[in-house]
Amino acid sequence: MKSRVRQLREQFGWSQAELAERLEVSRQTVNAIETEKYDPSIKLAFKLARLFELPIETIFQED
């Protein structure tokens, strides 16, 4: 799954650790999502969407 998480995180000026803290996940999870090695659960995808104030489809797109 294609992810815009890195781009959005950088726009907000957050480190991976800061984003991880806001999402209550590990920094490694954020890294895995950003490098497209891990697809987040629907719950985590909704958390990201709320945090970035964007629809999930804007953050994630199917390959």
PAZAPA-4460 file (N, C-alpha, C; in steps of 0.05 Angstrom, whole numbers, plus 32768, in hexadecimal, padded with zeros to 4 digits):
% residues 63
    n_x    n_y    n_z   ca_x   ca_y   ca_z    c_x    c_y    c_z   seq   type   mol
   8011   7FE9   8000   8000   8000   8000   8012   8019   8000     1      M     A
   800C   802B   7FEF   801B   8045   7FED   8012   8056   8005     2      K     A
   8026   8064   8011   8021   8074   8028   802D   8090   8026     3      S     A
   801E   80A4   802E   8028   80BF   802F   8030   80C8   804C     4      R     A
   8032   80B4   805D   8037   80BB   807A   8051   80CA   807D     5      V     A
   8066   80C2   8070   8080   80D1   8073   807D   80EE   806B     6      R     A
   8071   80F2   8053   806D   810D   8049   805C   811E   805C     7      Q     A
   8047   8113   8066   8035   8122   8079   8043   8127   8093     8      L     A
   8051   8113   809D   8060   8117   80B7   8074   812D   80B4     9      R     A
   8083   812E   809E   8096   8143   809A   8089   815E   8097    10      E     A
   8072   815F   808A   8063   8179   8088   805C   8184   80A3    11      Q     A
   8056   8172   80B6   804F   817A   80D1   8067   817F   80E2    12      F     A
   807F   8179   80D8   8098   817D   80E6   809D   816A   80FD    13      G     A
   8092   8152   80FA   8095   813E   8110   80A9   8129   8108    14      W     A
   80B7   8120   811C   80C9   8109   8118   80B8   80EF   8118    15      S     A
   80C5   80D9   8111   80B7   80C0   8112   80AF   80BA   812F    16      Q     A
   80C0   80C0   8142   80BB   80BB   815E   80A3   80CC   8168    17      A     A
   80A1   80E5   815F   808B   80F6   8167   8070   80EC   815C    18      E     A
   8071   80E4   8143   8058   80D9   8137   8050   80BF   8145    19      L     A
   8064   80AE   814B   805F   8095   8159   8052   809A   8174    20      A     A
   805B   80AE   8182   8050   80B5   819C   8033   80BE   819A    21      E     A
   802E   80CE   8186   8012   80D8   8181   7FFF   80C1   817A    22      R     A
   800A   80AD   816D   7FFA   8096   8164   7FF9   807F   8178    23      L     A
   800B   8082   818D   800E   806D   81A1   8017   8052   8195    24      E     A
   802B   8055   8183   8038   803E   8177   8056   8042   8179    25      V     A
   8066   802E   8171   8083   8031   8172   808D   8041   8159    26      S     A
   80A5   804C   815C   80B1   805A   8146   80B6   8047   812F    27      R     A
   80BC   802D   8135   80C0   8019   8121   80A7   8014   8110    28      Q     A
   8090   8016   811D   8076   8014   810E   8073   802A   80FA    29      T     A
   8079   8043   8103   8077   805A   80F1   808A   8056   80DA    30      V     A
   80A3   804E   80DF   80B6   8049   80CA   80AD   8034   80B6    31      N     A
   80A1   801E   80C0   8098   8009   80AF   8081   8012   809D    32      A     A
   806F   8023   80A8   8059   802E   8098   8065   8040   8082    33      I     A
   8078   8051   808A   8083   8064   8077   8093   8056   8061    34      E     A
   80A0   8040   8066   80AF   8032   8052   809E   801C   8044    35      T     A
   8084   801C   804A   8071   800A   803E   8077   7FED   8043    36      E     A
   8083   7FE7   805A   8088   7FCB   8062   8072   7FC1   8074    37      K     A
   8060   7FD3   807C   804A   7FCB   808E   8031   7FDB   8087    38      Y     A
   801B   7FCE   8084   8001   7FDC   8080   7FF4   7FDE   809C    39      D     A
   7FED   7FF7   80A3   7FE1   7FFA   80BE   7FC5   7FED   80C0    40      P     A
   7FBE   7FE7   80D8   7FA3   7FDE   80DE   7F8F   7FF4   80D7    41      S     A
   7F76   7FED   80D3   7F62   8002   80CD   7F60   8016   80E4    42      I     A
   7F63   800C   80FC   7F63   801E   8114   7F79   8033   8112    43      K     A
   7F91   8029   810C   7FA8   803B   810A   7FA5   804E   80F2    44      L     A
   7F9B   8044   80DC   7F96   8055   80C4   7F83   806C   80CB    45      A     A
   7F6E   8066   80DB   7F5B   807B   80E3   7F69   808F   80F6    46      F     A
   7F7A   8085   8107   7F89   8098   8119   7F9A   80AB   8109    47      K     A
   7FA7   80A0   80F4   7FB8   80B1   80E3   7FA6   80C5   80D4    48      L     A
   7F90   80BD   80CA   7F7E   80CF   80BC   7F74   80E5   80CE    49      A     A
   7F6D   80DE   80E6   7F64   80F3   80F9   7F7B   8106   8100    50      R     A
   7F92   80FB   8104   7FA9   810C   810C   7FB0   811F   80F6    51      L     A
   7FB1   8116   80DD   7FB8   8127   80C6   7FA0   8136   80BB    52      F     A
   7F88   8130   80C5   7F6F   813D   80BC   7F6B   8139   809E    53      E     A
   7F6E   8120   8096   7F6B   8119   807A   7F5B   80FF   8077    54      L     A
   7F4E   80FA   8061   7F42   80E0   805D   7F57   80CA   805A    55      P     A
   7F51   80B2   8063   7F64   809C   8061   7F6E   8099   8045    56      I     A
   7F5C   809C   8031   7F63   8098   8015   7F78   80AC   800B    57      E     A
   7F7B   80C2   8019   7F8F   80D6   8012   7FAA   80CE   801D    58      T     A
   7FAB   80BF   8032   7FC4   80B6   803F   7FCE   809C   8033    59      I     A
   7FBB   808A   802E   7FC2   806F   8024   7FB4   8069   800A    60      F     A
   7FC3   805D   7FF7   7FB8   8055   7FDE   7FC2   8039   7FD8    61      Q     A
   7FB0   8029   7FCC   7FB8   800E   7FC5   7FCC   800F   7FAE    62      E     A
   7FDF   7FFC   7FAE   7FF3   7FFA   7F99   7FE6   7FF6   7F7E    63      D     A
***
